[in-house]
Amino acid sequence: MPRPRKPHQFKVIDGTVQKCRSSPPSLEVAVLDDVPPAPDWLPNAHAKKEWTRIAKILVENKILTDAALTALGHLCALHGKIAQLWAAGEAPTGHLYAQYRALCNDFGLTPKHDKVHPVATKEKGNPFEKFTGKGPPAANKGKRKK
């Protein structure tokens, strides 16, 4: 069975969009700019905390849409249920884990799919600069020292 097609917004994030190969998405849904508040129906504090954590990640990466809020709520509710079971000393069933993993895959939150990429916040310099007193290789502008 072939892999499912990668959604258009994930191609944009990955930088692999090609106009000749991409067809326009069948449904255009606006991406949310702010983290929405957690729904009232989430079962416990673990679920509400997970909503805050994951919604922030998805909004920053421009993945969360208004249409995905219910699925995100179910993901957080499952997380809350699993955390509650572990706290009570019980093991969650494989079925709960399968549902949780499937929803994580839908949002690209698993390492396998690698749809959410960390944003580099700090530019790396030369780690040996403190020992040699020389700047990064780019400072030499491609010239060899003689």
VOPAGU-2260 file (C-alpha; in pm, 1 decimal, decimal comma):
REM VOPAGU-2260
SITE   aa  ch    i         X         Y         Z
SITE  MET   A    0       0,0       0,0       0,0
SITE  PRO   A    1     149,2     339,6     -95,4
SITE  ARG   A    2     215,5     614,6     155,1
SITE  PRO   A    3     -54,3     879,9     189,2
SITE  ARG   A    4      14,4    1210,1      16,8
SITE  LYS   A    5     188,3    1473,1     229,4
SITE  PRO   A    6     -40,2    1772,7     300,1
SITE  HIS   A    7      46,4    2096,7     121,0
SITE  GLN   A    8     122,2    2296,3     438,4
SITE  PHE   A    9     379,8    2035,4     545,2
SITE  LYS   A   10     549,6    2067,0     206,3
SITE  VAL   A   11     564,2    2442,8     260,5
SITE  ILE   A   12     720,7    2392,6     605,7
SITE  ASP   A   13     970,6    2137,4     472,3
SITE  GLY   A   14    1057,3    2360,7     175,6
SITE  THR   A   15     977,7    2086,6     -76,5
SITE  VAL   A   16     691,7    2256,8    -262,6
SITE  GLN   A   17     724,4    2238,3    -640,3
SITE  LYS   A   18     470,7    2424,3    -849,5
SITE  CYS   A   19     490,8    2169,4   -1128,9
SITE  ARG   A   20     399,5    1883,1    -895,0
SITE  SER   A   21     172,4    2036,4    -637,9
SITE  SER   A   22    -197,0    2055,1    -686,2
SITE  PRO   A   23    -384,5    2317,2    -489,0
SITE  PRO   A   24    -527,0    2188,3    -162,4
SITE  SER   A   25    -886,3    2078,6    -190,1
SITE  LEU   A   26    -990,7    2275,7     116,4
SITE  GLU   A   27    -837,6    2604,8     220,8
SITE  VAL   A   28    -872,6    2657,8     596,0
SITE  ALA   A   29    -720,2    2957,9     768,4
SITE  VAL   A   30    -433,4    2889,9    1004,7
SITE  LEU   A   31    -480,9    3016,1    1360,7
SITE  ASP   A   32    -251,8    3297,7    1476,8
SITE  ASP   A   33    -316,7    3270,9    1851,0
SITE  VAL   A   34    -336,0    2975,4    2087,0
SITE  PRO   A   35    -706,9    2909,2    2151,8
SITE  PRO   A   36    -824,0    2842,9    2507,0
SITE  ALA   A   37    -867,4    2480,8    2612,5
SITE  PRO   A   38   -1221,7    2348,1    2571,6
SITE  ASP   A   39   -1432,4    2297,3    2885,2
SITE  TRP   A   40   -1495,7    1929,7    2809,2
SITE  LEU   A   41   -1133,2    1820,0    2860,2
SITE  PRO   A   42   -1140,8    1561,3    3139,9
SITE  ASN   A   43    -857,5    1668,2    3371,7
SITE  ALA   A   44    -568,0    1904,9    3439,8
SITE  HIS   A   45    -321,3    1682,8    3248,2
SITE  ALA   A   46    -531,1    1724,0    2933,0
SITE  LYS   A   47    -560,3    2101,3    2973,2
SITE  LYS   A   48    -186,0    2136,2    3029,0
SITE  GLU   A   49    -118,9    1925,1    2717,9
SITE  TRP   A   50    -358,1    2146,5    2517,1
SITE  THR   A   51    -159,1    2454,6    2613,9
SITE  ARG   A   52     172,1    2287,3    2529,7
SITE  ILE   A   53      77,9    2132,7    2194,7
SITE  ALA   A   54    -143,3    2416,5    2071,5
SITE  LYS   A   55     148,4    2656,8    2119,7
SITE  ILE   A   56     379,0    2433,0    1912,1
SITE  LEU   A   57     122,1    2391,2    1634,3
SITE  VAL   A   58      40,0    2764,0    1617,7
SITE  GLU   A   59     409,1    2859,0    1603,6
SITE  ASN   A   60     460,6    2617,4    1312,8
SITE  LYS   A   61     142,5    2735,0    1135,6
SITE  ILE   A   62     -20,6    2392,3    1143,0
SITE  LEU   A   63    -321,5    2445,7    1370,4
SITE  THR   A   64    -644,8    2537,5    1192,3
SITE  ASP   A   65    -996,2    2596,4    1317,8
SITE  ALA   A   66   -1102,9    2265,2    1163,8
SITE  ALA   A   67    -840,8    2073,8    1366,1
SITE  LEU   A   68    -942,6    2197,5    1711,2
SITE  THR   A   69   -1170,3    1901,1    1786,4
SITE  ALA   A   70    -902,2    1650,3    1687,4
SITE  LEU   A   71    -653,3    1836,6    1906,7
SITE  GLY   A   72    -903,6    1819,0    2192,2
SITE  HIS   A   73    -933,3    1441,8    2149,2
SITE  LEU   A   74    -554,5    1410,2    2141,3
SITE  CYS   A   75    -525,1    1602,5    2468,2
SITE  ALA   A   76    -811,6    1407,1    2628,4
SITE  LEU   A   77    -636,0    1080,8    2544,1
SITE  HIS   A   78    -311,2    1216,3    2686,1
SITE  GLY   A   79    -494,0    1313,4    3005,4
SITE  LYS   A   80    -652,1     969,0    3035,4
SITE  ILE   A   81    -315,7     795,1    2983,7
SITE  ALA   A   82    -146,6    1021,1    3241,4
SITE  GLN   A   83    -432,5     958,9    3485,5
SITE  LEU   A   84    -400,1     581,5    3446,8
SITE  TRP   A   85     -23,4     594,6    3503,5
SITE  ALA   A   86     -71,8     813,2    3811,7
SITE  ALA   A   87    -318,1     556,6    3951,9
SITE  GLY   A   88     -61,9     279,4    3904,8
SITE  GLU   A   89    -247,9     119,1    3614,2
SITE  ALA   A   90    -119,6      53,7    3265,8
SITE  PRO   A   91    -310,4     203,0    2971,5
SITE  THR   A   92    -433,2     -37,4    2706,2
SITE  GLY   A   93    -264,7     -74,4    2371,4
SITE  HIS   A   94    -581,4      57,3    2210,2
SITE  LEU   A   95    -547,1     389,9    2394,7
SITE  TYR   A   96    -184,8     415,3    2283,5
SITE  ALA   A   97    -280,8     335,2    1924,2
SITE  GLN   A   98    -544,5     608,5    1920,4
SITE  TYR   A   99    -304,3     855,5    2079,9
SITE  ARG   A  100     -26,2     771,7    1834,7
SITE  ALA   A  101    -260,8     801,2    1534,9
SITE  LEU   A  102    -370,0    1149,6    1641,9
SITE  CYS   A  103      -8,1    1250,2    1704,2
SITE  ASN   A  104      71,0    1133,6    1350,2
SITE  ASP   A  105    -213,4    1344,5    1210,8
SITE  PHE   A  106     -55,7    1654,9    1361,0
SITE  GLY   A  107     297,7    1549,7    1268,0
SITE  LEU   A  108     411,9    1521,8    1627,5
SITE  THR   A  109     604,2    1197,6    1598,3
SITE  PRO   A  110     967,9    1161,8    1497,9
SITE  LYS   A  111     872,4     918,8    1221,5
SITE  HIS   A  112     687,2    1177,2    1015,9
SITE  ASP   A  113     915,7    1466,2    1104,6
SITE  LYS   A  114     663,0    1730,6     998,5
SITE  VAL   A  115     734,0    1970,1    1281,4
SITE  HIS   A  116    1092,6    2094,4    1268,1
SITE  PRO   A  117    1260,2    2280,5    1551,9
SITE  VAL   A  118    1333,9    2642,3    1473,9
SITE  ALA   A  119    1699,6    2737,7    1502,7
SITE  THR   A  120    1720,0    3034,2    1736,3
SITE  LYS   A  121    2094,7    3066,7    1776,9
SITE  GLU   A  122    2354,5    3087,3    1503,6
SITE  LYS   A  123    2642,8    2854,0    1573,3
SITE  GLY   A  124    2990,4    2995,3    1556,6
SITE  ASN   A  125    3328,4    2831,1    1561,0
SITE  PRO   A  126    3347,2    2610,8    1873,3
SITE  PHE   A  127    3729,2    2628,2    1867,2
SITE  GLU   A  128    3747,1    3007,0    1847,7
SITE  LYS   A  129    3828,5    3040,9    2217,0
SITE  PHE   A  130    4132,4    2817,4    2167,9
SITE  THR   A  131    4267,0    2951,9    1838,0
SITE  GLY   A  132    4156,9    3313,9    1850,1
SITE  LYS   A  133    4033,1    3281,9    1491,1
SITE  GLY   A  134    3684,4    3353,7    1377,5
SITE  PRO   A  135    3455,7    3118,2    1189,4
SITE  PRO   A  136    3566,1    2996,7     844,1
SITE  ALA   A  137    3330,0    3241,2     674,9
SITE  ALA   A  138    3540,4    3526,5     815,3
SITE  ASN   A  139    3835,3    3412,1     603,2
SITE  LYS   A  140    3625,2    3464,0     288,5
SITE  GLY   A  141    3758,9    3152,9     123,8
SITE  LYS   A  142    4122,2    3269,9     124,3
SITE  ARG   A  143    4394,9    3033,3     227,6
SITE  LYS   A  144    4656,8    3143,8     470,3
SITE  LYS   A  145    5013,3    3110,9     345,5
